[in-house]
Amino acid sequence: MDMDFGINNKIELYKRLTPALTCKVRELKRNKINYIKKEDIWNYLLKTRWENMRGLDLSLMVDDILNLNNEELEKYVSSKLNTFNNEDKVEDEIELL
């Protein structure tokens, strides 16, 4: 990810994008999708869209956030939740042994 717009790290970038992330979360809640958080949107876009892009600017990133396909995001978050839940089950089984 090429951050050449006065932002030195991902934390600063996240803070700059927080208003757009918050707006997207509100949209999701209006559509009865209550379990997705700002961090989920951030992680999804980092991994699927921004990781290998060059020449990114804030306006493109905000556009990506606001126009993100809700169904694709839901699939991503659901798969992460399922993975997390399966890991918990394995840990629970190990503890029982």
KOLKE-688564 format. One record per residue: residue number from 0; residue in three letters; x negated, y negated, z of N, C-alpha, C in turn. Coordinates in nm, 2 decimals. Atoms other than C-alpha are relative to their C-alpha. Example, Ala and Ser with C-alpha at 12.3 -4.5 7.8 and 13.67 -1.06 7.14 Angstrom:
# KOLKE-688564
{n 0&res ALA&npx -0.09&npy 0.12&npz 0.00&capx -1.23&capy 0.45&capz 0.78&cpx -0.09&cpy -0.12&cpz 0.00}
{n 1&res SER&npx 0.09&npy 0.11&npz 0.00&capx -1.37&capy 0.11&capz 0.71&cpx 0.08&cpy -0.11&cpz 0.08}
***
This chain:
# KOLKE-688564
{n 0&res MET&npx -0.09&npy 0.12&npz 0.00&capx 0.00&capy 0.00&capz 0.00&cpx -0.09&cpy -0.12&cpz 0.00}
{n 1&res ASP&npx 0.08&npy 0.12&npz 0.02&capx -0.15&capy -0.33&capz -0.11&cpx 0.07&cpy -0.12&cpz 0.07}
{n 2&res MET&npx -0.06&npy 0.11&npz -0.07&capx -0.07&capy -0.60&capz 0.15&cpx -0.08&cpy -0.12&cpz -0.02}
{n 3&res ASP&npx 0.08&npy 0.12&npz 0.03&capx -0.20&capy -0.92&capz 0.00&cpx 0.08&cpy -0.12&cpz 0.01}
{n 4&res PHE&npx -0.08&npy 0.11&npz -0.02&capx 0.04&capy -1.17&capz 0.14&cpx -0.01&cpy -0.06&cpz 0.14}
{n 5&res GLY&npx 0.02&npy 0.06&npz -0.13&capx -0.11&capy -1.29&capz 0.46&cpx 0.04&cpy 0.09&cpz 0.12}
{n 6&res ILE&npx -0.03&npy -0.10&npz -0.10&capx -0.02&capy -0.98&capz 0.66&cpx -0.11&cpy 0.10&cpz 0.01}
{n 7&res ASN&npx 0.12&npy -0.08&npz -0.02&capx -0.30&capy -0.79&capz 0.82&cpx 0.02&cpy 0.15&cpz 0.03}
{n 8&res ASN&npx -0.03&npy -0.13&npz -0.03&capx -0.13&capy -0.47&capz 0.93&cpx 0.15&cpy 0.04&cpz -0.01}
{n 9&res LYS&npx -0.14&npy -0.04&npz 0.01&capx 0.18&capy -0.26&capz 0.93&cpx 0.09&cpy -0.05&cpz 0.10}
{n 10&res ILE&npx -0.08&npy 0.05&npz -0.11&capx 0.30&capy -0.39&capz 1.26&cpx 0.05&cpy -0.14&cpz -0.04}
{n 11&res GLU&npx -0.05&npy 0.13&npz 0.04&capx 0.31&capy -0.75&capz 1.13&cpx 0.10&cpy 0.01&cpz -0.12}
{n 12&res LEU&npx -0.09&npy -0.02&npz 0.11&capx 0.47&capy -0.63&capz 0.81&cpx 0.14&cpy 0.04&cpz 0.05}
{n 13&res TYR&npx -0.13&npy -0.04&npz -0.06&capx 0.74&capy -0.45&capz 1.01&cpx 0.08&cpy -0.11&cpz 0.06}
{n 14&res LYS&npx -0.06&npy 0.11&npz -0.07&capx 0.81&capy -0.76&capz 1.21&cpx 0.06&cpy -0.10&cpz -0.11}
{n 15&res ARG&npx -0.04&npy 0.09&npz 0.10&capx 0.84&capy -0.97&capz 0.89&cpx 0.13&cpy 0.06&cpz -0.07}
{n 16&res LEU&npx -0.12&npy -0.07&npz 0.07&capx 1.09&capy -0.71&capz 0.74&cpx 0.11&cpy 0.03&cpz 0.09}
{n 17&res THR&npx -0.10&npy -0.03&npz -0.10&capx 1.29&capy -0.67&capz 1.06&cpx 0.14&cpy -0.06&cpz -0.03}
{n 18&res PRO&npx -0.14&npy 0.05&npz 0.03&capx 1.58&capy -0.90&capz 0.95&cpx 0.06&cpy 0.08&cpz -0.12}
{n 19&res ALA&npx -0.06&npy -0.08&npz 0.10&capx 1.63&capy -0.70&capz 0.63&cpx 0.03&cpy 0.14&cpz 0.05}
{n 20&res LEU&npx -0.03&npy -0.13&npz -0.06&capx 1.61&capy -0.37&capz 0.82&cpx 0.12&cpy -0.01&cpz 0.09}
{n 21&res THR&npx -0.12&npy 0.02&npz -0.08&capx 1.86&capy -0.50&capz 1.07&cpx 0.13&cpy -0.02&cpz -0.08}
{n 22&res CYS&npx -0.11&npy 0.02&npz 0.09&capx 2.09&capy -0.61&capz 0.79&cpx 0.05&cpy 0.14&cpz -0.06}
{n 23&res LYS&npx -0.03&npy -0.13&npz 0.06&capx 2.07&capy -0.26&capz 0.63&cpx 0.06&cpy 0.09&cpz 0.11}
{n 24&res VAL&npx -0.06&npy -0.08&npz -0.11&capx 2.15&capy -0.09&capz 0.97&cpx 0.14&cpy -0.04&cpz 0.02}
{n 25&res ARG&npx -0.14&npy 0.05&npz -0.01&capx 2.46&capy -0.31&capz 1.00&cpx 0.09&cpy 0.05&cpz -0.11}
{n 26&res GLU&npx -0.08&npy -0.05&npz 0.12&capx 2.57&capy -0.21&capz 0.65&cpx 0.03&cpy 0.15&cpz 0.02}
{n 27&res LEU&npx -0.02&npy -0.14&npz -0.02&capx 2.52&capy 0.16&capz 0.74&cpx 0.11&cpy 0.02&cpz 0.11}
{n 28&res LYS&npx -0.11&npy -0.01&npz -0.11&capx 2.73&capy 0.11&capz 1.06&cpx 0.13&cpy -0.03&cpz -0.05}
{n 29&res ARG&npx -0.14&npy 0.03&npz 0.06&capx 3.01&capy -0.05&capz 0.86&cpx 0.05&cpy 0.12&cpz -0.08}
{n 30&res ASN&npx -0.04&npy -0.12&npz 0.08&capx 3.00&capy 0.27&capz 0.65&cpx 0.00&cpy 0.13&cpz 0.09}
{n 31&res LYS&npx -0.01&npy -0.11&npz -0.09&capx 3.02&capy 0.49&capz 0.96&cpx -0.12&cpy 0.09&cpz 0.01}
{n 32&res ILE&npx 0.13&npy -0.07&npz -0.01&capx 2.66&capy 0.59&capz 0.95&cpx -0.07&cpy -0.06&cpz 0.12}
{n 33&res ASN&npx 0.05&npy 0.06&npz -0.12&capx 2.56&capy 0.52&capz 1.31&cpx -0.13&cpy 0.05&cpz 0.06}
{n 34&res TYR&npx 0.12&npy -0.07&npz -0.06&capx 2.26&capy 0.74&capz 1.37&cpx -0.13&cpy -0.05&cpz -0.06}
{n 35&res ILE&npx 0.12&npy 0.05&npz 0.06&capx 2.01&capy 0.57&capz 1.14&cpx -0.04&cpy -0.13&cpz 0.06}
{n 36&res LYS&npx 0.06&npy 0.12&npz -0.06&capx 1.78&capy 0.32&capz 1.29&cpx -0.10&cpy -0.07&cpz -0.09}
{n 37&res LYS&npx 0.09&npy 0.08&npz 0.09&capx 1.55&capy 0.05&capz 1.15&cpx -0.13&cpy 0.08&cpz -0.03}
{n 38&res GLU&npx 0.12&npy -0.08&npz 0.02&capx 1.25&capy 0.28&capz 1.21&cpx 0.02&cpy 0.11&cpz -0.10}
{n 39&res ASP&npx -0.02&npy -0.10&npz 0.10&capx 1.41&capy 0.55&capz 1.00&cpx -0.01&cpy -0.06&cpz -0.14}
{n 40&res ILE&npx 0.01&npy 0.07&npz 0.14&capx 1.45&capy 0.31&capz 0.70&cpx -0.14&cpy -0.03&cpz -0.03}
{n 41&res TRP&npx 0.14&npy 0.03&npz 0.02&capx 1.10&capy 0.19&capz 0.75&cpx -0.08&cpy 0.12&cpz -0.04}
{n 42&res ASN&npx 0.08&npy -0.12&npz 0.03&capx 0.95&capy 0.54&capz 0.76&cpx 0.03&cpy 0.06&cpz -0.13}
{n 43&res TYR&npx -0.05&npy -0.05&npz 0.13&capx 1.16&capy 0.65&capz 0.46&cpx -0.07&cpy -0.07&cpz -0.11}
{n 44&res LEU&npx 0.06&npy 0.08&npz 0.11&capx 1.04&capy 0.37&capz 0.24&cpx -0.15&cpy 0.00&cpz 0.00}
{n 45&res LEU&npx 0.15&npy -0.01&npz 0.00&capx 0.68&capy 0.39&capz 0.36&cpx -0.04&cpy 0.13&cpz -0.07}
{n 46&res LYS&npx 0.04&npy -0.13&npz 0.06&capx 0.67&capy 0.76&capz 0.26&cpx 0.04&cpy 0.02&cpz -0.14}
{n 47&res THR&npx -0.05&npy -0.03&npz 0.13&capx 0.88&capy 0.76&capz -0.05&cpx -0.02&cpy -0.11&cpz -0.11}
{n 48&res ARG&npx 0.01&npy 0.11&npz 0.10&capx 0.83&capy 0.42&capz -0.21&cpx -0.12&cpy -0.08&cpz 0.01}
{n 49&res TRP&npx 0.11&npy 0.10&npz -0.02&capx 0.56&capy 0.20&capz -0.07&cpx -0.14&cpy 0.05&cpz 0.01}
{n 50&res GLU&npx 0.13&npy -0.05&npz -0.03&capx 0.28&capy 0.43&capz 0.01&cpx -0.11&cpy -0.02&cpz -0.10}
{n 51&res ASN&npx 0.10&npy 0.01&npz 0.11&capx 0.11&capy 0.43&capz -0.33&cpx 0.02&cpy -0.11&cpz -0.09}
{n 52&res MET&npx -0.03&npy 0.11&npz 0.09&capx 0.24&capy 0.11&capz -0.47&cpx -0.11&cpy -0.11&cpz 0.01}
{n 53&res ARG&npx 0.09&npy 0.12&npz 0.01&capx 0.01&capy -0.18&capz -0.57&cpx 0.08&cpy -0.12&cpz -0.04}
{n 54&res GLY&npx -0.06&npy 0.13&npz 0.03&capx 0.11&capy -0.54&capz -0.59&cpx 0.14&cpy -0.02&cpz 0.06}
{n 55&res LEU&npx -0.12&npy 0.02&npz -0.08&capx 0.39&capy -0.51&capz -0.34&cpx 0.01&cpy -0.15&cpz 0.05}
{n 56&res ASP&npx -0.01&npy 0.13&npz -0.07&capx 0.53&capy -0.84&capz -0.22&cpx 0.13&cpy 0.01&cpz 0.09}
{n 57&res LEU&npx -0.12&npy 0.00&npz -0.09&capx 0.79&capy -0.92&capz 0.05&cpx 0.13&cpy 0.01&cpz -0.06}
{n 58&res SER&npx -0.13&npy 0.00&npz 0.07&capx 1.07&capy -0.99&capz -0.19&cpx 0.03&cpy 0.14&cpz -0.06}
{n 59&res LEU&npx -0.03&npy -0.13&npz 0.05&capx 1.03&capy -0.65&capz -0.35&cpx 0.03&cpy 0.10&cpz 0.11}
{n 60&res MET&npx -0.02&npy -0.09&npz -0.12&capx 1.02&capy -0.48&capz -0.01&cpx 0.14&cpy -0.03&cpz 0.06}
{n 61&res VAL&npx -0.13&npy 0.03&npz -0.05&capx 1.33&capy -0.66&capz 0.11&cpx 0.11&cpy 0.05&cpz -0.10}
{n 62&res ASP&npx -0.09&npy -0.05&npz 0.10&capx 1.50&capy -0.57&capz -0.22&cpx 0.02&cpy 0.15&cpz 0.02}
{n 63&res ASP&npx 0.00&npy -0.15&npz -0.02&capx 1.41&capy -0.20&capz -0.16&cpx 0.08&cpy 0.03&cpz 0.12}
{n 64&res ILE&npx -0.08&npy -0.02&npz -0.12&capx 1.56&capy -0.22&capz 0.19&cpx 0.14&cpy -0.02&cpz -0.02}
{n 65&res LEU&npx -0.14&npy 0.04&npz 0.01&capx 1.88&capy -0.39&capz 0.10&cpx 0.07&cpy 0.09&cpz -0.11}
{n 66&res ASN&npx -0.06&npy -0.08&npz 0.11&capx 1.94&capy -0.17&capz -0.22&cpx -0.03&cpy 0.15&cpz 0.02}
{n 67&res LEU&npx 0.03&npy -0.14&npz -0.03&capx 1.84&capy 0.16&capz -0.06&cpx 0.12&cpy 0.08&cpz -0.01}
{n 68&res ASN&npx -0.11&npy -0.09&npz 0.01&capx 2.07&capy 0.44&capz -0.15&cpx 0.03&cpy 0.07&cpz 0.13}
{n 69&res ASN&npx -0.04&npy -0.06&npz -0.14&capx 2.25&capy 0.54&capz 0.17&cpx 0.00&cpy 0.15&cpz 0.00}
{n 70&res GLU&npx -0.01&npy -0.15&npz 0.01&capx 2.30&capy 0.90&capz 0.06&cpx -0.14&cpy 0.06&cpz 0.01}
{n 71&res GLU&npx 0.14&npy -0.05&npz -0.01&capx 1.93&capy 0.95&capz 0.00&cpx -0.06&cpy -0.02&cpz 0.14}
{n 72&res LEU&npx 0.05&npy 0.03&npz -0.14&capx 1.84&capy 0.79&capz 0.33&cpx 0.06&cpy 0.10&cpz 0.10}
{n 73&res GLU&npx -0.06&npy -0.10&npz -0.09&capx 2.09&capy 1.01&capz 0.51&cpx -0.06&cpy 0.14&cpz -0.01}
{n 74&res LYS&npx 0.07&npy -0.13&npz 0.02&capx 1.94&capy 1.32&capz 0.35&cpx -0.14&cpy 0.01&cpz 0.07}
{n 75&res TYR&npx 0.14&npy 0.00&npz -0.06&capx 1.59&capy 1.22&capz 0.46&cpx 0.01&cpy 0.00&cpz 0.15}
{n 76&res VAL&npx -0.01&npy 0.00&npz -0.15&capx 1.69&capy 1.14&capz 0.82&cpx 0.06&cpy 0.13&cpz 0.05}
{n 77&res SER&npx -0.06&npy -0.13&npz -0.05&capx 1.91&capy 1.45&capz 0.85&cpx -0.11&cpy 0.11&cpz -0.01}
{n 78&res SER&npx 0.11&npy -0.11&npz 0.01&capx 1.61&capy 1.67&capz 0.73&cpx -0.10&cpy -0.02&cpz 0.11}
{n 79&res LYS&npx 0.10&npy 0.02&npz -0.11&capx 1.38&capy 1.50&capz 0.98&cpx 0.07&cpy 0.04&cpz 0.14}
{n 80&res LEU&npx -0.07&npy -0.04&npz -0.12&capx 1.64&capy 1.55&capz 1.26&cpx 0.01&cpy 0.16&cpz 0.01}
{n 81&res ASN&npx -0.01&npy -0.15&npz 0.00&capx 1.68&capy 1.92&capz 1.16&cpx -0.14&cpy 0.06&cpz 0.03}
{n 82&res THR&npx 0.14&npy -0.04&npz -0.03&capx 1.30&capy 1.96&capz 1.16&cpx -0.03&cpy -0.01&cpz 0.15}
{n 83&res PHE&npx 0.02&npy 0.03&npz -0.14&capx 1.28&capy 1.80&capz 1.50&cpx 0.07&cpy 0.10&cpz 0.09}
{n 84&res ASN&npx -0.08&npy -0.09&npz -0.08&capx 1.56&capy 2.01&capz 1.64&cpx -0.05&cpy 0.14&cpz -0.01}
{n 85&res ASN&npx 0.05&npy -0.13&npz 0.02&capx 1.41&capy 2.33&capz 1.50&cpx -0.13&cpy 0.02&cpz 0.08}
{n 86&res GLU&npx 0.12&npy 0.00&npz -0.07&capx 1.07&capy 2.24&capz 1.66&cpx 0.03&cpy 0.01&cpz 0.15}
{n 87&res ASP&npx -0.04&npy -0.01&npz -0.14&capx 1.25&capy 2.19&capz 2.00&cpx 0.05&cpy 0.14&cpz 0.03}
{n 88&res LYS&npx -0.05&npy -0.14&npz -0.03&capx 1.42&capy 2.53&capz 1.97&cpx -0.12&cpy 0.10&cpz 0.01}
{n 89&res VAL&npx 0.12&npy -0.09&npz 0.00&capx 1.08&capy 2.70&capz 1.90&cpx -0.07&cpy -0.03&cpz 0.14}
{n 90&res GLU&npx 0.07&npy 0.03&npz -0.13&capx 0.93&capy 2.52&capz 2.21&cpx 0.08&cpy 0.06&cpz 0.11}
{n 91&res ASP&npx -0.09&npy -0.06&npz -0.11&capx 1.23&capy 2.63&capz 2.42&cpx -0.02&cpy 0.15&cpz 0.01}
{n 92&res GLU&npx 0.02&npy -0.15&npz 0.00&capx 1.18&capy 2.99&capz 2.31&cpx -0.14&cpy 0.03&cpz 0.06}
{n 93&res ILE&npx 0.13&npy -0.02&npz -0.05&capx 0.81&capy 2.97&capz 2.39&cpx 0.00&cpy -0.01&cpz 0.15}
{n 94&res GLU&npx 0.00&npy 0.02&npz -0.15&capx 0.88&capy 2.84&capz 2.74&cpx 0.07&cpy 0.11&cpz 0.06}
{n 95&res LEU&npx -0.07&npy -0.11&npz -0.06&capx 1.12&capy 3.12&capz 2.80&cpx -0.09&cpy 0.13&cpz 0.01}
{n 96&res LEU&npx 0.08&npy -0.11&npz -0.01&capx 0.85&capy 3.37&capz 2.73&cpx -0.09&cpy -0.01&cpz 0.11}
***
